[in-house]
Amino acid sequence: MPTPLYSYLPGYQQSFLTINSLLEILVTLINIFHPYNNHNDI
């Protein structure tokens, strides 16, 4: 596999991993709270 472009830039790979982790947390929170948003009419 070719090396990703961000690995050539100093510090960018760590930032990418941090952003990716935050996005995973955000998606998890959305998945947790989404069912409750569908029952607001109760």
ABEGO torsion letter per residue (X at the ends): XBBBAAAABBGAAAAAAAAAAAAAAAAAAAAAAAAAAAAAAX
